[in-house]
Amino acid sequence: MTQFFIANMAPIMFGALVVFLLSGFPVAFSLAANGLFFGFLGIEFGLLKPELLQALPNRVFGIMNNDTLLAIPFFTFMGLILERSGMAEDLLDTIGQLFGPLRGGVAYAVIFVGALLAATTGVVAASVISMGLISLPVMLRYGYDRRLATGVIAASGTLAQIIPPSLVLIVMADQLGRSVGDMYQAAFIPGLMLTAMYAGYVLSISIFRPQWVPALPAEARNLREPNGDSGVLSLLILIIGTAVVSYAFAKFYGASYPKAASDEVGIYASSFGIIGAFMLAFVNRKFKIGLLSRMAEKVVFVLIPPLALIFLVLGTIFVGIATPTEGGGMGALGAIILALLNRRLSWDLLKQAMNSTTRLSCFVVFILIGSTVFSLIFRGINGDLWVEHLLSSLPGGNTGFLIVVNVMFFLLAFFLDFFELAFILVPLVGPVAEKLGIDLIWFGVLLGVNMQTSFMHPPFGFALFYLRSVAPKEVKTSDIYWGAIPFVVIQIIMVALIIAFPQFVSVASKTDMKEQIQLKLDMPSITSDNSNAPNDGEAPELNFSSDVDKK
């Protein structure tokens, strides 16, 4: 029996962890207790040396010294401030008026605003709760199908999981040892594609089930000109003009700086065009010259603040001006400024945001410490080799490995949070993927899209619980669950598309995360008169120095 236990200690340890987690014990303490228990058993049976546990303090201090993880409290604080700054209300009202004449217009507005909130807050709870409080009563009042309405809101809120600045991508980059900026760039196109697929689903519903997504009645569309015109033509002209100005600036900037990256040119050109549109709208409102319609002016003033925040966070990261941690700090400051401009900033708001940020940050760090204890012991008993042998010997090569890993993540997402999946499973499957020749940036984005379903899984999806907490009583829990299923299917289709077409996830120039250290050893020269020679019994003096280049 003892020999069997020693020979199979790795799978037994992993199975014991599953039992711990299913028992409902806190994840952080389950990981640490499981690791220490099997660590002591390994020492007792002679598999491990007691000195192995001396590495734990260094690992814990390594977590505390990890600058990348500072981005998590910054982005969390930014999202919590923006949730209460009034930005979501203004966006949903304005975009709802813009798309109101279309069938499914409010649903399109929810998806569009969900993508914008994802690119500014990065927090699922903030997006789902805000849109559930504002949009769901409107959609129900004008006859939207309950299942569709709740499904659109929950799914649009989960876009914060894949569209930068996502907390999932920060953790994924940290666990896979890759650059957060590269992970953000790689996830941008899949996030936009997923947004377009949600809109495509609403479009198909408006064609085949038009009674589920009625257009807003005329009396609900109050953002009109005195002559009754909608003002959309003025907005279209403004958009075309902004695009022309941005294109001209891109040509000028590209000619002036031929070595500039395409991301840099695009970000600067877009910013220049958007600033021009904002200045035109400001002059139009200030001097009442009537160049823009009410709709165009309202859209500009509502959209520019979140777009400016997106540039402040993501633009500076993509261009290379700031690291993700610095971008998160600037985003938190930008969120405070927006709340101040909207006259929503108060001491109570700051206190609530800081309390929630502290709780989430402590939650993440405790799970990370627990997973560190578990991974140290698991690797000590060669558990990583067991996982590598188990997954690399699957039939189908890389495709078989990807299918099995994604199915495993999808099923475990019924019970585990995305933080728990990222800290427990990603360190186990990441090295196997790298040895199989799979790009870890691509692999991280793929798992990020997959783990997005953890918020939408009936019956344990957190986004469904967030929506249930703010939904009116006439909306049944079964309506929320059934409404989520089509969007879970869309997310699974997105996972399949990424596997089938890897080029959807790409980074122009990846950051080298390896440290290159050159050690210099300077020995004293001994002259003919032996003036620098050491005395008898003394060791020669050696001077050490190192040049560290971390790219």
C-alpha positions in Angstrom: 0.0 0.0 0.0 2.8 2.4 0.9 4.6 1.6 -2.4 1.4 2.3 -4.3 0.9 5.6 -2.6 4.5 6.6 -3.3 4.3 5.7 -6.9 1.0 7.5 -7.5 1.4 10.5 -5.1 0.9 13.1 -7.8 -2.5 11.9 -9.1 -3.6 11.3 -5.5 -2.6 14.8 -4.5 -4.5 16.3 -7.5 -7.6 14.2 -6.6 -7.4 15.3 -3.0 -7.4 18.9 -4.2 -10.6 18.3 -6.2 -12.2 16.8 -3.1 -11.1 19.8 -1.0 -12.6 22.2 -3.5 -15.9 20.4 -3.9 -16.3 20.3 -0.1 -16.8 24.1 -0.2 -13.8 25.0 1.8 -12.2 28.3 0.8 -10.0 27.8 -2.3 -6.9 29.6 -1.0 -6.8 27.5 2.2 -7.7 24.3 0.3 -4.7 24.8 -1.9 -2.3 25.6 1.0 -3.6 22.9 3.3 -3.4 20.3 0.5 0.1 21.3 -0.4 1.4 21.2 3.2 -0.3 17.9 4.0 1.2 16.1 1.0 4.5 17.9 1.6 4.8 16.5 5.1 3.7 13.0 3.8 6.4 13.3 1.1 9.0 14.1 3.7 7.8 11.2 5.9 8.1 8.7 3.0 11.4 10.1 1.8 10.2 11.6 -1.5 11.0 15.2 -0.4 13.7 16.8 1.6 12.7 19.2 4.5 14.8 21.9 2.9 12.2 22.2 0.1 9.8 24.0 2.4 12.5 26.7 3.0 11.7 28.0 -0.5 8.2 29.0 0.6 9.1 32.4 2.2 11.1 33.4 -1.0 8.1 32.5 -3.1 5.7 34.5 -1.0 8.0 37.5 -1.1 8.3 37.0 -4.9 4.5 37.5 -5.1 4.7 40.7 -3.0 7.5 42.0 -5.3 5.5 41.3 -8.5 4.8 44.7 -10.1 2.5 43.2 -12.7 -0.1 42.3 -10.1 -0.4 45.9 -9.1 -2.5 46.4 -12.2 -5.3 44.4 -10.6 -6.2 46.8 -7.8 -5.7 49.8 -10.2 -8.1 48.5 -12.8 -10.6 47.3 -10.1 -10.6 50.7 -8.5 -11.1 52.3 -11.9 -14.1 50.1 -12.7 -15.8 50.7 -9.4 -15.4 54.4 -9.6 -16.7 54.5 -13.2 -19.7 52.3 -12.2 -20.9 55.1 -10.0 -19.8 58.0 -12.1 -22.9 58.2 -14.3 -21.0 57.2 -17.5 -23.0 54.0 -18.0 -26.3 55.8 -17.7 -25.3 58.5 -20.2 -24.0 55.9 -22.7 -27.0 53.7 -22.5 -29.5 56.6 -22.9 -27.7 58.2 -25.8 -26.8 55.0 -27.7 -30.4 53.7 -27.0 -31.8 56.9 -28.6 -29.4 56.4 -31.6 -30.4 52.8 -32.3 -34.0 53.2 -31.0 -35.7 53.3 -34.5 -34.3 49.8 -35.3 -35.7 46.5 -34.2 -33.5 45.4 -31.4 -32.1 48.9 -31.1 -31.9 48.8 -27.3 -30.2 45.4 -27.5 -27.6 46.7 -29.9 -27.0 49.7 -27.5 -26.5 47.3 -24.6 -23.9 45.3 -26.6 -22.1 48.5 -27.8 -22.1 50.0 -24.3 -21.0 46.6 -22.9 -17.9 46.7 -25.1 -17.1 50.3 -24.2 -17.5 49.5 -20.5 -15.3 46.5 -20.9 -12.6 48.6 -22.4 -12.8 51.1 -19.6 -13.7 49.2 -16.4 -12.5 45.7 -17.0 -14.8 44.5 -14.3 -17.8 42.2 -15.1 -19.8 43.0 -12.0 -19.8 46.7 -12.7 -20.9 46.3 -16.3 -23.7 43.7 -15.6 -25.2 45.6 -12.6 -25.1 49.0 -14.4 -26.8 47.7 -17.5 -29.2 45.5 -15.5 -30.4 48.5 -13.5 -30.7 50.9 -16.5 -31.5 48.9 -19.6 -33.5 45.9 -18.4 -36.6 47.9 -17.1 -36.6 49.8 -20.5 -36.4 46.6 -22.5 -39.2 45.0 -20.5 -41.4 48.1 -20.7 -41.3 48.1 -24.5 -42.0 44.4 -25.0 -38.6 42.7 -25.3 -38.5 39.0 -24.7 -37.3 38.4 -21.1 -34.9 35.7 -22.1 -33.3 37.7 -24.8 -33.1 40.9 -22.7 -31.4 39.1 -19.8 -29.1 37.1 -22.0 -27.9 40.2 -23.9 -27.1 42.1 -20.7 -25.3 39.2 -19.0 -23.3 38.4 -22.1 -22.4 42.0 -22.8 -21.2 42.4 -19.3 -18.8 39.4 -19.6 -17.0 41.1 -22.5 -14.9 42.7 -19.7 -13.3 39.3 -19.4 -11.7 39.3 -22.8 -11.6 43.0 -24.0 -8.6 44.8 -22.5 -8.0 45.9 -19.7 -9.2 42.5 -18.5 -8.2 41.2 -15.1 -8.2 37.7 -16.6 -5.5 38.6 -19.1 -3.3 40.2 -16.4 -3.4 37.0 -14.4 -3.0 34.9 -17.5 0.1 36.8 -18.6 1.6 36.6 -15.1 1.0 32.8 -14.8 2.3 32.1 -18.4 5.3 34.4 -18.0 4.4 36.7 -20.9 3.9 40.4 -21.3 0.6 41.9 -20.3 0.8 44.4 -23.2 1.2 41.6 -25.7 -1.7 39.7 -24.2 -3.8 42.8 -24.5 -2.9 43.4 -28.1 -3.6 39.7 -29.0 -7.0 39.7 -27.3 -8.3 42.9 -29.0 -9.5 41.3 -32.2 -11.2 38.3 -30.6 -13.0 40.7 -28.2 -14.3 42.7 -31.1 -15.3 39.6 -33.0 -17.2 38.3 -30.0 -19.0 41.7 -29.8 -19.9 41.4 -33.5 -21.2 37.9 -33.0 -23.5 39.0 -30.2 -24.9 41.8 -32.5 -25.3 39.2 -35.3 -27.4 37.0 -33.0 -29.7 40.0 -32.2 -29.9 40.7 -35.9 -31.0 37.2 -36.6 -33.6 37.4 -33.9 -34.9 40.7 -35.3 -35.4 38.9 -38.7 -36.9 35.6 -37.5 -38.6 36.7 -34.2 -39.3 40.4 -34.8 -41.9 40.5 -32.0 -39.1 39.7 -29.4 -37.2 42.9 -30.2 -39.5 45.8 -31.0 -38.3 49.2 -32.0 -38.7 52.1 -29.5 -42.0 54.0 -30.1 -41.7 57.6 -31.4 -42.7 59.1 -28.0 -39.7 57.3 -26.4 -37.2 58.9 -28.8 -36.9 62.4 -27.4 -33.4 63.4 -28.8 -34.8 65.1 -31.9 -34.5 68.4 -33.7 -37.2 71.0 -33.4 -38.5 70.1 -36.9 -38.8 66.4 -35.8 -35.7 65.2 -37.7 -33.6 62.5 -35.9 -30.3 64.3 -36.6 -28.6 61.0 -37.7 -27.4 62.5 -41.0 -25.4 65.2 -39.2 -23.8 62.4 -37.1 -22.9 60.4 -40.2 -21.3 63.4 -41.8 -19.3 64.1 -38.6 -18.1 60.4 -38.5 -17.0 60.5 -42.1 -15.2 63.8 -41.5 -13.4 62.4 -38.5 -12.4 59.3 -40.5 -11.0 61.5 -43.3 -9.0 63.7 -40.8 -7.7 60.6 -39.0 -6.6 59.1 -42.4 -4.9 62.3 -43.5 -3.0 62.5 -40.1 -2.0 58.8 -40.4 -0.5 59.5 -43.8 1.4 62.5 -42.5 2.6 60.8 -39.4 3.7 57.7 -41.3 5.6 59.8 -43.8 7.3 61.8 -41.0 8.2 58.7 -38.9 8.5 55.8 -41.4 9.8 53.4 -38.7 6.7 53.9 -36.5 4.6 50.8 -35.8 1.1 50.5 -37.3 -0.4 50.4 -33.8 1.3 53.7 -32.9 0.2 55.4 -36.2 -3.4 54.2 -35.8 -3.7 55.2 -32.1 -2.3 58.7 -32.7 -4.4 59.2 -35.9 -7.6 58.1 -34.2 -6.8 60.4 -31.2 -6.2 63.4 -33.5 -9.5 62.8 -35.3 -11.5 62.4 -32.1 -10.0 65.5 -30.6 -11.0 67.4 -33.7 -14.6 66.1 -33.4 -14.7 67.1 -29.8 -13.5 70.6 -30.5 -16.1 71.1 -33.2 -18.8 69.9 -30.9 -17.6 72.2 -28.1 -17.5 75.2 -30.5 -21.0 74.3 -31.8 -22.4 74.2 -28.2 -20.5 77.3 -26.9 -21.3 79.6 -29.8 -24.6 77.9 -30.9 -23.6 78.0 -34.6 -25.9 75.0 -35.5 -23.3 72.9 -37.4 -24.3 69.7 -35.6 -27.6 68.2 -34.6 -28.6 67.5 -31.0 -28.0 63.8 -31.6 -24.5 64.4 -33.0 -23.5 66.8 -30.3 -24.8 64.5 -27.5 -23.1 61.4 -29.0 -19.7 63.3 -29.1 -19.9 64.6 -25.5 -21.0 61.2 -24.2 -18.6 59.0 -26.2 -15.4 61.1 -25.9 -14.8 60.7 -22.1 -14.7 56.9 -22.2 -12.7 56.9 -25.5 -10.2 59.3 -23.9 -10.0 56.9 -20.9 -9.4 54.0 -23.3 -6.6 55.9 -24.9 -5.2 56.9 -21.5 -5.1 53.2 -20.5 -4.8 51.0 -23.6 -3.3 53.5 -26.0 -0.3 54.3 -23.8 0.3 50.6 -23.3 0.1 49.7 -27.0 2.3 52.6 -28.0 4.8 51.8 -25.3 4.6 55.0 -23.3 3.4 53.1 -20.2 3.5 49.6 -18.7 0.1 48.0 -17.8 0.7 48.8 -14.2 1.3 52.5 -15.0 -1.6 52.5 -17.4 -3.8 51.1 -14.6 -2.7 53.9 -12.3 -3.5 56.6 -15.0 -6.9 54.9 -15.6 -7.7 55.1 -11.9 -6.8 58.8 -11.9 -8.9 59.3 -15.1 -11.9 57.6 -13.5 -11.7 60.0 -10.5 -11.5 63.0 -12.8 -14.6 61.7 -14.8 -16.5 61.2 -11.6 -15.6 64.7 -10.5 -16.7 66.2 -13.8 -20.0 64.4 -13.5 -20.4 65.7 -9.9 -20.6 62.1 -8.6 -17.4 62.0 -6.6 -17.8 61.8 -2.8 -16.0 60.5 0.2 -18.5 57.6 0.5 -17.9 56.7 -3.1 -14.1 56.6 -2.6 -14.5 54.6 0.6 -16.8 52.0 -1.0 -14.5 51.7 -4.0 -11.3 51.3 -1.8 -13.0 48.7 0.4 -14.1 46.6 -2.5 -10.7 47.0 -4.2 -8.9 45.9 -1.0 -11.2 42.8 -0.6 -10.7 41.7 -4.2 -6.9 42.3 -4.1 -6.6 40.3 -0.8 -8.7 37.5 -2.4 -6.4 37.3 -5.4 -3.2 37.4 -3.3 -4.4 34.7 -0.9 -5.3 32.4 -3.8 -1.9 33.1 -5.3 -0.1 32.2 -2.1 -2.1 29.0 -1.7 -1.4 28.0 -5.3 2.3 28.7 -4.8 2.3 26.3 -1.8 0.5 23.7 -3.8 2.6 24.0 -7.0 5.9 23.8 -5.0 5.0 20.5 -3.4 3.3 19.2 -6.6 6.4 19.9 -8.6 8.6 18.4 -5.9 6.9 15.1 -6.3 7.1 15.4 -10.1 3.5 16.2 -10.6 4.3 18.5 -13.4 6.0 15.5 -15.3 2.8 13.4 -14.6 0.6 16.2 -16.1 3.0 16.6 -19.0 3.0 12.9 -19.8 -0.8 12.7 -19.4 -1.5 15.6 -21.8 1.3 15.2 -24.3 0.4 11.5 -25.0 -3.2 12.4 -26.0 -4.2 11.3 -29.5 -4.5 14.0 -32.1 -1.3 15.9 -31.2 -1.7 19.7 -30.6 -5.4 19.6 -31.6 -6.2 16.8 -29.3 -4.4 18.6 -26.5 -6.3 21.9 -27.1 -9.7 20.1 -27.3 -9.1 18.2 -24.0 -7.8 21.3 -22.2 -10.7 23.5 -23.3 -13.3 20.9 -22.4 -11.7 20.5 -19.0 -11.7 24.3 -18.4 -15.3 24.5 -19.7 -16.5 21.8 -17.3 -14.6 23.1 -14.3 -15.9 26.6 -15.0 -19.3 25.3 -13.7 -17.8 25.2 -10.2 -14.7 27.4 -10.1 -14.1 31.1 -10.5 -11.8 32.3 -13.3 -9.1 33.3 -10.7 -9.1 29.8 -9.3 -8.8 28.3 -12.8 -6.0 30.6 -13.7 -4.0 30.0 -10.5 -4.6 26.2 -10.3 -4.7 24.8 -13.8 -2.8 27.3 -16.0 0.5 26.7 -14.3 0.0 23.0 -15.0 -1.0 23.1 -18.7 1.1 26.1 -19.7 4.5 24.3 -19.7 3.0 21.4 -21.6 1.6 23.8 -24.3 5.0 25.4 -24.6 6.8 22.1 -25.1 4.3 21.2 -27.8 5.3 24.4 -29.6 2.1 26.3 -28.9 2.5 30.1 -28.6 1.6 31.0 -25.0 0.2 34.4 -25.9 -2.3 32.7 -28.3 -2.9 29.9 -25.7 -3.6 32.5 -23.0 -6.2 34.4 -25.1 -7.8 31.1 -26.1 -8.2 30.1 -22.4 -9.4 33.6 -21.6 -12.3 33.3 -24.1 -13.1 29.9 -22.7 -13.0 31.1 -19.1 -15.4 33.8 -20.0 -18.1 31.1 -20.0 -17.5 30.7 -16.3 -19.6 33.9 -15.8 -22.4 32.6 -18.0 -22.8 29.0 -17.0 -26.2 28.1 -15.6 -26.7 27.6 -12.7 -23.5 29.0 -11.1 -22.5 31.8 -13.4 -21.6 35.0 -11.5 -23.0 37.3 -14.2 -26.3 35.6 -13.8 -26.3 36.1 -10.1 -25.3 39.8 -10.5 -28.3 40.2 -12.9 -30.6 38.3 -10.7 -29.8 40.7 -7.8 -31.0 43.8 -9.8 -33.7 42.3 -12.1 -37.4 43.0 -11.4 -39.5 40.4 -9.7 -41.4 39.5 -12.9 -38.2 38.2 -14.4 -37.8 34.6 -13.3 -34.5 33.0 -12.6 -35.3 30.4 -15.3 -35.6 33.3 -17.8 -32.1 34.4 -17.0 -30.7 30.8 -17.3 -32.3 30.1 -20.6 -31.4 33.5 -22.0 -27.7 32.8 -21.2 -27.5 29.5 -23.1 -27.4 31.0 -26.7 -24.5 33.3 -25.7 -22.6 30.5 -24.1 -22.9 28.6 -27.4 -21.6 31.8 -29.2 -18.6 31.8 -26.9 -17.9 28.2 -27.6 -18.0 28.9 -31.3 -15.5 31.7 -30.7 -13.2 29.2 -29.0 -13.5 26.9 -32.0 -12.8 29.8 -34.5 -9.6 30.7 -32.6 -8.4 27.1 -32.8 -9.3 26.8 -36.5 -7.9 30.2 -37.4 -5.0 31.0 -35.1 -4.2 34.2 -37.1 -7.1 35.9 -35.3 -4.8 36.2 -32.3 -1.5 37.8 -33.3 1.0 40.4 -32.0 3.3 42.3 -34.3 6.3 42.3 -32.1 6.4 40.3 -28.9 8.2 41.4 -25.8 11.1 39.2 -24.7 10.5 38.4 -21.0 13.8 36.6 -20.4 16.5 38.1 -18.3 19.9 38.3 -19.9 22.6 38.5 -17.3 26.3 38.9 -17.9 28.5 38.3 -14.9 31.8 40.1 -14.8 34.7 38.8 -12.7 37.5 41.3 -12.1 40.7 39.8 -10.6 43.4 42.2 -9.3 46.5 42.3 -11.3 49.8 41.5 -9.5 52.7 43.7 -10.4 56.3 42.7 -10.4 56.9 44.2 -7.0 54.0 42.1 -5.6 52.4 45.3 -4.1 48.9 43.9 -4.9 49.7 40.4 -3.9 47.6 39.0 -1.0 49.4 38.1 2.2 49.9 34.6 3.3 46.6 33.0 4.4 44.5 35.7 2.7 42.2 35.1 -0.3 42.5 37.4 -3.2 39.9 40.2 -3.5 37.4 39.6 -6.3 35.0 42.2 -7.6 31.7 41.0 -9.0 29.4 43.1 -11.2 26.5 42.2 -13.4 24.7 43.8 -16.4 21.1 42.9 -16.3 19.0 43.6 -19.4 15.3 42.7 -19.0 13.5 43.3 -22.2 
